[in-house]
Amino acid sequence: MAEGAVTRQPEGRRVLAGYFTLAGLYTLSAAAIWGVNTLFLLDAGLSFFEVFVANAAFSAGMVVFEVPTGVVADTLGRRVSFLLSVSVLAVTTLLYVALAQVGGGVVAFAAVSVGMGLGFTFYSGAMEAWLVDALAATGYRGILDRVFARGQQITGAAMLVGTIGGGLLGQVDLALPYLVRSALLAAVFVVAFVVMHDVGFTPRRVTAAALPGEIARNAKAGVEFGWGQRPLRLLMLASAFQVGFFTWGFYAAQPYLLDLLESDAIWITGFVAAGIALSTMVGNQFVNVASRYSGRRTTLLLGAAAVQTSAAVAVGLASSFWVAVAALLLMTASVGVTSPVRQAYLHQVVPSEQRATVVSFDSMVSNVGGIGGQVGLGALGEARSVGAAFVAGGVATAAALPLLAKLRQLGGMPDRIEGQRAGAESACAASGLPAVSAVETGAHEERELAAAALRV
């Protein structure tokens, strides 16, 4: 027994090394275009509205393919799903560069964006599922919290390097961050092919005839255990309003801030994107502190929602670059508070067997909001002004407040936080919920940010 444990320890370390390497490279590739993609599409000849039509097509691709690609990960395996994700994203990124060179119109960019949405849905959840399976199979005895926390430190550093580096490369040529991203994705493919094997998970073959049935079962489970429960329905609807605005606001801020500064220095948007990454981390840390004094999750959700609405309106009304940046960072910090808290609430309500399916369904609902927000606010930003669209979008997010207030009225165990003063073991873990869930929700937030980063 002891000999087997000794033999498996190096295997566990190899799994961890592979996970940290893949997580860092994947996040670095995503972050490389964070600060420049709206400017890239504008430079490629798209109008402001058309940029967000292309972005909305990405969200539509995620809505359409989220459940089918989840079936791929649960049948053919996490390794196959992840390799498909990297391959599709690398190819579609290069297609974006090619379309920019030949002056491809909005229809062509939208079609490729749907392909990017497909690529990201292959990734969603596959790497984390592979890690947990592999560590369990190799007899890992460490604390998973620390593994995910270390992973977040690595991806956080990758975000900062990627956003700043992408902005500096974009100053030279707006196509460079995309070419670098494709190269990084190629490196991710090689590393994943070598180190990422389905240890602890046995892939099973599904025929083409059986695939629709698998998809239908997953979709039914998402509706039954997600939308069918009133607390989660309220939470998802609130998220649709908030994510619908945020996915537009993140990218609309790039040309808007440069206009306020009366500058065309692209590197500035890279540093702003790095500031956004840092602000979300600050929001995450705020949860750690606030949850010690707050006994209910809905207190944090309502407070963060109010801040997000107010800050979004302030961005639109600002006449100064620095005021707009400060309001934008406050807004994104509130997102850093909201995401881990709402995900911990979700995990407390949903049975573990349906958790992955409901998380995917939750992502689908959020992306539906993203489609409407990007098209509607993109049209308003072109017809009136980007500032007016920020104000309108901020006001729209206020619709989340009564939904969260109704959620608060329901109360119950999922709404309870137990901390040092209220009794909790972790920032977002309620009584009966493993502490690692708070860390996993942070990983989910990183996937959402990565999704935004890939929406080029």
C-alpha positions as CSV (number, residue, x, y, z in Angstrom):
1,M,0.0,0.0,0.0
2,A,2.8,2.4,1.0
3,E,4.8,1.4,-2.1
4,G,1.8,2.1,-4.3
5,A,1.4,5.5,-2.7
6,V,5.1,6.3,-3.2
7,T,4.8,5.3,-6.9
8,R,1.8,7.4,-7.5
9,Q,3.1,10.6,-5.9
10,P,5.3,11.5,-8.9
11,E,2.3,10.9,-11.2
12,G,0.3,13.4,-9.1
13,R,3.0,15.9,-9.4
14,R,3.1,15.5,-13.2
15,V,-0.6,16.0,-13.3
16,L,-0.3,19.2,-11.3
17,A,2.6,20.5,-13.4
18,G,0.6,19.8,-16.5
19,Y,-2.4,21.6,-15.2
20,F,-0.5,24.7,-14.1
21,T,1.3,24.9,-17.4
22,L,-1.9,24.5,-19.4
23,A,-3.9,26.9,-17.3
24,G,-1.2,29.5,-17.6
25,L,-0.6,29.2,-21.3
26,Y,-4.4,29.1,-22.1
27,T,-5.1,32.2,-20.0
28,L,-2.1,34.0,-21.5
29,S,-3.4,33.2,-25.0
30,A,-6.8,34.5,-24.1
31,A,-5.6,37.7,-22.4
32,A,-3.3,38.6,-25.3
33,I,-6.3,40.1,-27.2
34,W,-8.3,41.5,-24.3
35,G,-7.2,45.1,-24.6
36,V,-7.2,45.4,-28.4
37,N,-10.0,43.2,-30.0
38,T,-12.6,46.0,-30.5
39,L,-9.9,48.2,-32.0
40,F,-8.8,45.3,-34.2
41,L,-12.3,44.8,-35.6
42,L,-12.8,48.6,-36.1
43,D,-9.5,48.7,-38.0
44,A,-10.6,45.8,-40.1
45,G,-13.5,47.9,-41.4
46,L,-16.4,47.0,-39.2
47,S,-18.6,49.7,-37.7
48,F,-19.1,50.1,-34.0
49,F,-22.5,48.3,-34.3
50,E,-21.0,45.5,-36.5
51,V,-18.3,44.8,-34.0
52,F,-20.9,43.8,-31.5
53,V,-22.9,41.9,-34.0
54,A,-19.8,39.7,-34.4
55,N,-19.4,39.5,-30.6
56,A,-23.1,38.5,-30.3
57,A,-22.5,35.8,-32.8
58,F,-19.8,34.4,-30.4
59,S,-22.4,34.4,-27.6
60,A,-24.9,32.7,-29.9
61,G,-22.4,30.0,-30.7
62,M,-21.9,29.3,-27.0
63,V,-25.7,29.1,-26.5
64,V,-26.1,26.6,-29.3
65,F,-23.1,24.4,-28.6
66,E,-22.8,24.4,-24.8
67,V,-24.9,21.3,-24.2
68,P,-23.7,19.2,-27.3
69,T,-20.0,19.8,-26.5
70,G,-20.6,18.9,-22.8
71,V,-21.8,15.5,-24.1
72,V,-18.4,15.2,-26.0
73,A,-16.5,15.8,-22.7
74,D,-18.6,13.3,-20.8
75,T,-18.4,10.6,-23.5
76,L,-15.3,10.9,-25.7
77,G,-13.3,12.3,-22.9
78,R,-11.9,15.5,-21.4
79,R,-8.7,15.2,-23.4
80,V,-10.4,15.1,-26.7
81,S,-12.7,18.0,-25.7
82,F,-9.8,20.2,-24.7
83,L,-7.7,19.4,-27.8
84,L,-10.7,20.2,-30.0
85,S,-11.1,23.5,-28.1
86,V,-7.5,24.5,-28.7
87,S,-7.5,23.5,-32.3
88,V,-10.8,25.3,-33.2
89,L,-9.7,28.5,-31.4
90,A,-6.3,28.5,-33.1
91,V,-7.8,28.1,-36.5
92,T,-10.6,30.7,-36.0
93,T,-8.1,33.2,-34.6
94,L,-6.0,32.9,-37.7
95,L,-9.2,33.3,-39.8
96,Y,-9.8,36.6,-38.1
97,V,-6.5,37.9,-39.2
98,A,-7.1,36.6,-42.7
99,L,-10.5,38.3,-42.9
100,A,-9.0,41.6,-41.7
101,Q,-6.4,41.4,-44.5
102,V,-9.0,40.9,-47.2
103,G,-11.6,43.2,-45.8
104,G,-14.1,40.5,-44.9
105,G,-17.5,42.0,-43.9
106,V,-19.5,41.5,-40.7
107,V,-21.2,38.3,-42.0
108,A,-17.8,36.6,-42.4
109,F,-16.6,37.8,-39.0
110,A,-19.8,36.7,-37.4
111,A,-19.5,33.2,-39.0
112,V,-16.0,32.8,-37.6
113,S,-17.2,34.1,-34.2
114,V,-19.7,31.3,-34.0
115,G,-16.8,28.9,-34.6
116,M,-14.9,30.6,-31.7
117,G,-18.0,30.0,-29.5
118,L,-17.9,26.4,-30.5
119,G,-14.2,26.2,-29.6
120,F,-14.7,27.7,-26.1
121,T,-17.6,25.4,-25.3
122,F,-15.3,22.4,-25.9
123,Y,-13.0,23.9,-23.2
124,S,-15.7,24.9,-20.6
125,G,-15.1,22.7,-17.6
126,A,-13.1,20.0,-19.4
127,M,-9.7,20.9,-17.8
128,E,-11.0,21.2,-14.3
129,A,-12.8,17.9,-14.6
130,W,-9.7,16.2,-16.0
131,L,-7.6,17.6,-13.1
132,V,-10.0,16.3,-10.4
133,D,-10.3,12.9,-12.0
134,A,-6.6,12.5,-12.5
135,L,-5.6,13.6,-9.0
136,A,-8.1,11.2,-7.5
137,A,-6.9,8.3,-9.7
138,T,-3.2,8.9,-8.8
139,G,-3.9,8.9,-5.1
140,Y,-3.3,12.6,-4.5
141,R,-3.7,13.4,-0.8
142,G,-3.2,17.1,-0.8
143,I,-5.8,19.8,-0.3
144,L,-7.6,20.7,-3.5
145,D,-8.2,24.3,-2.3
146,R,-4.5,24.9,-2.5
147,V,-4.3,23.4,-6.0
148,F,-7.0,25.7,-7.3
149,A,-5.6,28.7,-5.4
150,R,-2.2,28.1,-6.9
151,G,-3.8,27.8,-10.3
152,Q,-5.5,31.1,-9.8
153,Q,-2.2,32.7,-8.9
154,I,-0.7,31.4,-12.1
155,T,-3.6,32.4,-14.3
156,G,-3.8,35.8,-12.6
157,A,-0.1,36.5,-13.5
158,A,-0.8,35.2,-17.0
159,M,-3.7,37.7,-17.3
160,L,-1.5,40.6,-16.4
161,V,1.3,39.6,-18.7
162,G,-1.1,38.9,-21.6
163,T,-3.1,42.1,-21.4
164,I,-0.1,44.4,-21.1
165,G,1.9,42.4,-23.7
166,G,-1.1,42.4,-26.1
167,G,-1.5,46.1,-25.8
168,L,2.2,46.7,-26.5
169,L,2.1,44.3,-29.5
170,G,-1.0,46.0,-30.8
171,Q,0.8,49.3,-30.7
172,V,3.1,47.9,-33.4
173,D,0.5,46.0,-35.4
174,L,-3.1,45.1,-34.3
175,A,-2.7,41.7,-35.9
176,L,0.3,40.7,-33.7
177,P,-1.7,39.8,-30.6
178,Y,-3.8,37.4,-32.6
179,L,-0.8,35.8,-34.2
180,V,0.8,35.4,-30.8
181,R,-2.3,33.9,-29.4
182,S,-2.4,31.3,-32.2
183,A,1.2,30.4,-31.5
184,L,0.5,30.1,-27.8
185,L,-2.5,27.8,-28.5
186,A,-0.3,25.6,-30.7
187,A,2.0,25.3,-27.7
188,V,-1.0,24.5,-25.4
189,F,-2.0,21.7,-27.9
190,V,1.5,20.1,-27.8
191,V,1.6,20.2,-24.0
192,A,-2.0,18.9,-23.6
193,F,-1.3,16.1,-26.1
194,V,1.7,15.0,-24.1
195,V,0.5,15.4,-20.5
196,M,-3.3,15.3,-20.6
197,H,-4.6,11.8,-20.6
198,D,-8.0,10.6,-19.2
199,V,-6.7,9.1,-16.0
200,G,-9.5,8.2,-13.7
201,F,-12.1,8.6,-16.4
202,T,-13.1,6.0,-19.0
203,P,-14.3,7.5,-22.3
204,R,-17.3,5.8,-23.9
205,R,-18.3,5.8,-27.5
206,V,-21.6,7.3,-28.5
207,T,-23.1,6.6,-31.9
208,A,-24.4,9.5,-34.1
209,A,-27.9,8.0,-33.6
210,A,-27.6,8.1,-29.8
211,L,-26.1,11.7,-29.6
212,P,-29.5,13.5,-29.9
213,G,-30.8,11.5,-26.9
214,E,-27.7,12.4,-24.8
215,I,-28.1,16.0,-25.7
216,A,-31.8,15.9,-24.8
217,R,-31.1,14.3,-21.4
218,N,-28.5,16.9,-20.5
219,A,-30.8,19.8,-21.6
220,K,-33.7,18.3,-19.6
221,A,-31.6,18.0,-16.5
222,G,-30.5,21.7,-16.9
223,V,-34.1,22.8,-17.1
224,E,-35.3,20.5,-14.2
225,F,-32.5,21.2,-11.7
226,G,-31.7,24.8,-12.8
227,W,-34.5,26.8,-14.4
228,G,-37.1,24.7,-12.6
229,Q,-36.0,25.8,-9.2
230,R,-37.2,29.3,-8.4
231,P,-34.1,30.5,-6.5
232,L,-31.9,29.5,-9.4
233,R,-34.3,31.0,-11.9
234,L,-34.1,34.4,-10.2
235,L,-30.3,34.1,-10.0
236,M,-30.0,33.3,-13.7
237,L,-32.4,36.1,-14.7
238,A,-30.4,38.6,-12.7
239,S,-27.2,37.4,-14.2
240,A,-28.6,37.7,-17.7
241,F,-29.1,41.4,-17.2
242,Q,-25.7,41.9,-15.6
243,V,-23.7,39.8,-18.0
244,G,-25.6,41.2,-21.0
245,F,-24.2,44.6,-20.1
246,F,-20.8,43.6,-18.9
247,T,-19.9,41.6,-22.1
248,W,-20.7,44.7,-24.1
249,G,-19.2,47.2,-21.7
250,F,-15.8,45.5,-21.4
251,Y,-15.2,45.9,-25.2
252,A,-17.0,49.2,-25.7
253,A,-14.7,50.8,-23.1
254,Q,-11.7,50.4,-25.4
255,P,-12.5,53.0,-28.1
256,Y,-14.6,55.0,-25.6
257,L,-11.6,55.6,-23.2
258,L,-9.3,56.5,-26.0
259,D,-11.8,59.0,-27.3
260,L,-12.0,60.6,-23.8
261,L,-8.2,60.7,-23.7
262,E,-8.1,62.0,-27.3
263,S,-5.4,59.5,-28.0
264,D,-4.8,56.6,-30.4
265,A,-2.2,54.9,-28.1
266,I,-3.3,51.3,-28.2
267,W,-1.0,50.3,-25.4
268,I,-3.1,52.2,-23.0
269,T,-6.0,49.8,-23.5
270,G,-3.7,47.0,-22.6
271,F,-2.9,48.5,-19.3
272,V,-6.6,49.3,-18.6
273,A,-7.4,45.6,-19.3
274,A,-4.7,44.6,-16.8
275,G,-6.3,47.0,-14.3
276,I,-9.6,45.3,-14.9
277,A,-8.1,41.9,-14.2
278,L,-6.6,43.3,-11.0
279,S,-9.9,44.9,-10.0
280,T,-11.8,41.6,-10.3
281,M,-9.1,40.0,-8.0
282,V,-9.7,42.8,-5.5
283,G,-13.4,42.0,-5.7
284,N,-12.6,38.3,-5.0
285,Q,-10.6,39.3,-1.9
286,F,-13.3,41.6,-0.7
287,V,-15.6,38.6,-0.6
288,N,-13.1,36.9,1.8
289,V,-13.3,39.9,4.2
290,A,-17.0,40.8,3.8
291,S,-18.3,37.2,4.3
292,R,-16.9,37.3,7.8
293,Y,-19.3,40.0,8.8
294,S,-22.2,39.3,6.4
295,G,-24.5,36.4,7.3
296,R,-26.2,36.2,3.9
297,R,-25.1,35.9,0.3
298,T,-27.9,38.1,-1.0
299,T,-26.5,41.0,1.1
300,L,-23.3,40.8,-1.0
301,L,-25.2,40.2,-4.2
302,L,-27.5,43.2,-3.7
303,G,-24.6,45.5,-2.7
304,A,-22.4,44.5,-5.6
305,A,-25.4,44.9,-8.0
306,A,-26.1,48.4,-6.7
307,V,-22.4,49.3,-7.1
308,Q,-22.3,47.9,-10.7
309,T,-25.4,49.9,-11.8
310,S,-24.1,53.1,-10.3
311,A,-20.6,52.7,-11.6
312,A,-21.8,51.8,-15.1
313,V,-23.9,55.0,-15.3
314,A,-20.9,57.0,-14.0
315,V,-18.7,55.6,-16.8
316,G,-21.2,56.9,-19.4
317,L,-21.6,60.3,-17.8
318,A,-17.9,60.9,-17.3
319,S,-16.2,63.6,-19.3
320,S,-12.7,62.7,-18.0
321,F,-10.6,59.7,-18.9
322,W,-9.5,59.2,-15.3
323,V,-13.0,59.4,-13.8
324,A,-14.3,56.9,-16.4
325,V,-11.4,54.5,-15.7
326,A,-12.0,54.7,-11.9
327,A,-15.7,54.0,-12.4
328,L,-15.0,51.2,-14.8
329,L,-12.6,49.5,-12.3
330,L,-15.2,49.9,-9.6
331,M,-17.7,48.2,-11.8
332,T,-15.5,45.3,-12.6
333,A,-14.5,44.9,-9.0
334,S,-18.2,44.5,-8.3
335,V,-18.3,41.6,-10.8
336,G,-15.4,40.1,-8.9
337,V,-17.7,40.1,-5.8
338,T,-20.8,38.8,-7.6
339,S,-19.4,35.8,-9.5
340,P,-18.0,33.7,-6.7
341,V,-20.9,34.4,-4.4
342,R,-23.6,33.5,-6.9
343,Q,-21.8,30.4,-8.0
344,A,-21.4,29.2,-4.4
345,Y,-25.2,29.8,-4.0
346,L,-25.8,27.7,-7.1
347,H,-23.6,24.8,-5.9
348,Q,-25.4,24.8,-2.6
349,V,-28.8,24.3,-4.3
350,V,-27.9,21.8,-7.1
351,P,-27.2,18.1,-6.4
352,S,-23.6,17.1,-7.2
353,E,-24.7,14.7,-10.0
354,Q,-26.4,17.6,-11.9
355,R,-23.9,20.3,-11.0
356,A,-21.9,20.4,-14.2
357,T,-25.1,20.3,-16.3
358,V,-26.7,23.2,-14.4
359,V,-23.5,25.3,-14.6
360,S,-23.6,24.9,-18.4
361,F,-27.2,25.8,-18.4
362,D,-26.5,28.9,-16.3
363,S,-23.8,29.9,-18.8
364,M,-26.3,29.5,-21.7
365,V,-28.8,31.8,-20.0
366,S,-26.0,34.4,-19.3
367,N,-25.0,34.2,-23.0
368,V,-28.6,34.8,-24.1
369,G,-28.4,38.1,-22.1
370,G,-25.0,38.7,-23.8
371,I,-26.5,38.5,-27.3
372,G,-29.3,41.0,-26.5
373,G,-27.0,43.4,-24.6
374,Q,-24.3,43.5,-27.3
375,V,-26.7,44.0,-30.2
376,G,-28.9,46.5,-28.5
377,L,-26.2,48.6,-26.8
378,G,-24.0,48.3,-29.9
379,A,-26.8,49.8,-32.0
380,L,-27.5,52.6,-29.4
381,G,-23.7,53.4,-29.2
382,E,-23.5,53.9,-32.9
383,A,-26.8,55.8,-33.2
384,R,-26.3,58.1,-30.2
385,S,-23.0,57.7,-28.4
386,V,-21.1,55.1,-26.5
387,G,-21.5,57.2,-23.3
388,A,-25.3,57.1,-23.7
389,A,-25.2,53.3,-24.2
390,F,-23.2,53.0,-21.0
391,V,-25.9,54.9,-19.1
392,A,-28.7,52.9,-20.7
393,G,-26.9,49.6,-20.0
394,G,-26.2,50.6,-16.4
395,V,-29.9,51.5,-15.9
396,A,-30.8,48.1,-17.4
397,T,-28.7,46.2,-14.9
398,A,-30.9,47.8,-12.2
399,A,-33.4,45.1,-13.2
400,A,-31.3,42.6,-11.3
401,L,-32.0,44.4,-8.0
402,P,-35.7,43.4,-7.6
403,L,-34.9,39.8,-8.7
404,L,-32.2,39.6,-6.1
405,A,-34.5,41.1,-3.5
406,K,-37.0,38.3,-4.2
407,L,-34.2,35.8,-3.9
408,R,-33.4,37.3,-0.5
409,Q,-37.0,36.9,0.6
410,L,-36.7,33.1,0.0
411,G,-33.9,32.8,2.5
412,G,-32.9,29.3,3.4
413,M,-29.6,27.5,3.8
414,P,-28.2,28.5,0.4
415,D,-28.3,32.2,1.4
416,R,-26.4,31.6,4.6
417,I,-22.7,32.4,5.0
418,E,-20.8,31.1,8.0
419,G,-17.5,32.7,8.6
420,Q,-15.2,33.7,11.5
421,R,-18.0,35.8,13.0
422,A,-20.9,34.1,11.2
423,G,-19.1,30.7,11.3
424,A,-17.8,29.9,7.7
425,E,-14.9,27.8,6.6
426,S,-14.3,29.8,3.4
427,A,-15.3,33.0,1.7
428,C,-18.4,31.6,0.0
429,A,-18.9,28.2,1.5
430,A,-22.2,27.7,3.4
431,S,-22.7,25.2,6.1
432,G,-22.6,21.7,4.5
433,L,-20.8,22.9,1.4
434,P,-17.1,21.9,1.0
435,A,-14.7,24.7,1.3
436,V,-13.2,23.8,-2.1
437,S,-16.4,25.0,-3.8
438,A,-15.4,28.6,-3.1
439,V,-12.2,28.0,-5.0
440,E,-13.9,26.2,-7.9
441,T,-16.3,29.1,-8.3
442,G,-13.2,31.3,-8.8
443,A,-12.2,29.0,-11.5
444,H,-15.6,29.4,-13.1
445,E,-15.2,33.1,-13.0
446,E,-11.9,32.8,-14.8
447,R,-13.7,30.7,-17.5
448,E,-16.2,33.5,-17.9
449,L,-13.5,36.1,-18.3
450,A,-11.8,33.9,-20.7
451,A,-15.0,33.6,-22.6
452,A,-15.1,37.3,-22.8
453,A,-11.5,37.5,-23.9
454,L,-12.2,35.0,-26.7
455,R,-15.2,36.9,-27.9
456,V,-13.2,38.8,-30.6
